[in-house]
Amino acid sequence: MPPKPPRRAGAAARSQRASPDSGSAPPPAAAPRLEIGEADFVVLCDALKVSEGVRERAWKTYETLSAVDGAIAYNKKKKETWGVCIFIVAIDLDEMTFTFTELLKSISISVCTFFQFLKEVDVNMDTVSTKVDSTVSRLKKKYDVLLALYHKFERTCGLIYLEQPSSEISAELSSLLVLKNYWITFLLAKGKVLQVEDDLVISFQLLLCVLDYFIKLSPPAMLKEPYKSAVTAVTVNAPARTPRRGQNRSTRTSKQIDTDTKVIEVLCKEHDCNLDEVKNVYFTSFIPFLNSIGIVASNGLPEVEVLSKQYDELYLNNKDIDARLFLDHDETLQPDVIARSQLERTPLKNNPDEELNLILPQTPVRAAMNNIQQLIMILNSATDKPSDTLIMYFNNCTVNPKDSILKRVESLGHIFKNKFAEAVGQGCAEIGSQRYKLGVRLYYRVMESMLKSEEERLSVQNFSKLLNDNIFHTSLLACAVEVVMATYGRNASQSDGTSAETDLSFPWILNVFDLKAFDFYKVIESFIKAEPSLTREMIKHLERCEHRIMESLAWQSGSPLFDLIKQSKEREGQTDQPEPTSTLNLPLQHNHTAADLYLSPVRSPKKKASGPPLSGTSTPDGQPTATPQTQKPQKSTSLSLFYKKVYLLAYLRLHTLFFRLLSEHPDLEPLIWTLFQHTLQNEYELMRDRHLDQIMMCSMYGICKVKNVDLRFKIIVSAYKELPNTNQETFKRVLIREEQYDSIIVFYNLVFMQKLKTNILQYASNRPPTLSPIPHIPRSPYQFSNSPRRVPAGNNIYISPLKISGFIGNSFPIVLSFQTSEKFQKINQMVCNSDCQLKRSAEVSAAPKPLKRLRFDIEGQDEADGSKHLPQESKFQQKLAEMTSTRTRMQKQKLNDGNDTSASEEK
């Protein structure tokens, strides 16, 4: 239903502005407002009750947008553009006088359209700040969760209640009233219990608690099976209870509540939820919530208006989305076409006769529940304590690590529980304990698997040094808990099963366990290899964690990585390298395990040693005691492998961006890579508290500049924004010097170019630097299931995933097999049509659309060295030259695509 209080507030504000009692200030203030904006803009500002500061700055922002290329689009959507400008400025100035829903209503736009338009409006790096980006991200996550939950709620209620109950049912128990009661109660509970707005799983479990509560209050005549039988069973088991409609809820004790589990059991079974987890949410969060608002002590159903008023206070305080409008199917909350298709992909029940590998389309909630159930099934056979096999390994150690392991697990458990409660809500502390216990089970399970592999590899059973290493255990436990958190942390907006960024997302676990990212990185690959039951989604999640460590987290101040590099440089009088360029074109294949990485440096593989590096007879640095003293200290295995992976990731990122921008200049790629690799190897301090992609973009710009290739920074940034797994903060907020941040162009001018100017200029000379070899692209060390899986809809089509060619990439080729030949032609035609569409799409987007205006393009300036266009050139001529350059690049790309197509057809 519509949010009445906001409308009343708006009317009151308008009447107050017109009231003579408000003083003489408002009337004269109206005239200057017309000078800083059109009349309709002033009306919009008045409706949203924005301050003078927001009003003036928002109008200036609008004028800036109107002055750039494509201003016609903004002029056609003046009101929407004004709303976006007001939103941006209000957030930046911390002067939100309106809710997000009020803004959407004022400019007649939906949530999805607003987000898309805001993205289009970001025509330069300062129009939308990182602060606004963060706010929008939070709003989008909350909207996605609410949308998924409401659609699930509607369908579930349709399965619970009869559409036309018997005439004996009171009119006040109509389906409309039921929906309102349930949904508003849930919204109020979610707002009061949960601090994390985008936690889909806990939110859905809380929704089931609300349904359980109201189902048990409903007359059985309203219910469908199996809920009718469940409610009847509860009534039979509690004969002393008064009729549902008139009973006094205060007479129901917590003990009686504890026995009425029939309904919640049915709900959990129907939705594949873990009963223990939902009961935990019920007793630790939902019951205290009911008590806090006095519902338990009321008679019968709570009044809708009372609940709505309490939710209204919550909504106005948060200034975000009025989720009651879902009940009215309000147009401002309607999803776009793609999101709607995802929400409507509700799977049917599996037919027992059908294949177990049948792939069913899934809603976000169903997918999340399935992932959780799969994880729980994997860990059902595991225990919360070390197994007998682990105890045997502990006993074989020179120093038995059992006591320290148990103490560490216990102490980190207390820390995790408290941090989880702080992040999600104090009532959810026990939920955190449950998830931690699952992580502990996985931790012991993977540890045992690792030790078995090490025993087979080394033919030893004494792993004293490794099992008494605190960082190894903390990292392994953190990785196990991260898998559990990511499984529960699936976001509602994702359809591929991967986890999105939430408040509890990686690297949250590193902060909880006070663990360095570089140390965590060492265990990831071994963890994946040691646990064959990990799903493809979990493997991809851990792979993404590894990427984030390599691209930025490992390069933060205080990281042990810098000490390792320094030691490596000093090992042979500053001539050593973290990883020689000669090894870049060699395969990445290696047999290093977590033990090697945590105990590195290790013995040289070329020299035989008299003892295993993991036994109790090893020296502190992990080398056997029999190694001659004349042997030089060995290079750190962990550092060497880390650099190999960083080089691979860096090159693949560079190659992707290069292909989008400079495919007509293939000779430049090895030059850019050489500068990029040189910076990572010899000027690694530039990576401190910065991002790998920042060095990449600067390297690309620097080489193009010295080679007189017309590639503007705004073109680079535009293309970069479209790459997967990128963040606008990467180019909007770059460290310049201590605690000072600015755009990437300022970083290039003041830091990158100053440090590497001599090196960059060498590429313009007759004796350029020796080119670095291109890194070898390896096969993935992470294996996925190779068994064919059937595509739904009964077309007898199966998908067989192939091994990916490089573990850094996200491309997974497939093979289709058809059991019936008569359908082949139809499928082939569909594929051909898709190819044609892709070709047309590629032609249109061959060259990335540049950012129309970047803040670093001051007065037409784009060159980072401070050069400007010729003074005699007008701004029109400058724009014309820029457009001509872009158009030429696009035409060349089209021509190349056409030649490629013609060549393939001739063959």
Secondary structure, DSSP 4 states (H G I P E B T S, - for coil): ---HHHHHHHHHHHHHHH-GGG-SSHHHHHHHHHHSS-HHHHHHHHHHT--HHHHHHHHHHHHHHHTSTTHHHHHHTHHHHHHHHHHHHHHHTT---S-HHHHHHHTT--HHHHHHHHHHH--STTTS-HHHHHHHHHHHHHHHHHHHHHHHHHHHHHHHB-SS--TTS-GGG-HHHHHHHHHHHHHHHHHHH-S-TT-HHHHHHHHHHHHHHHHTTS-GGGBPTTHHHHHHHHHHH-TTSPPTTT-BGGG--HHHHHH--HHHHHHHHHTT--HHHHHHHIIIIIHHHHHHTT-TTSBSSPPHHHHHHHHHHHHHHHTS--GGGGGGT-GGG---HHHHHHHT-PPPPPPTTS-TT------HHHHHHHHHHHHHHHHTTS-SS--HHHHHHHHTSSS--HHHHHHHHHHHHHHHHHHHHHHH-GGGHHHHHHHHHHHHHHHHHHHHHHHHHHHHHHS----HHHHT-HHHHHHHHHHHHHHHHHHHTB-TT-SSSPBPP-TTSTTHHHHHHT--HHHHHHHHHHHHHH-TT--HHHHHHHHHHHHHHHHTGGGSTT-HHHHHHHHHHHTTTT---SS-GGGTTS-------HHHHHS-S---TTS--SS-TTSTTS-TTS--TTS-TTSPPPPPHHHHHHHHHHHHHHHHHHHHHHHHH-TT-TTHHHHHHHHHHHHHHH-GGGGTTS-HHHHHHHHHHHHHHHTT----HHHHHHHHHTSTT--THHHHSEEEETTEEE-HHHHIIIIIHHHHHHHHHHTTSSSPPPPPPPPP-PPPSS----S-EE-SSS--EEEEEPPPS-TT-----EEEEES-GGGHHHHHHHHHHHHHHHHHHHHHTSSPPPPS--TT-GGG---TTS----TTS-HHHHHHHHHHHHHHHHHHHHHHHHHHHHHHHH-
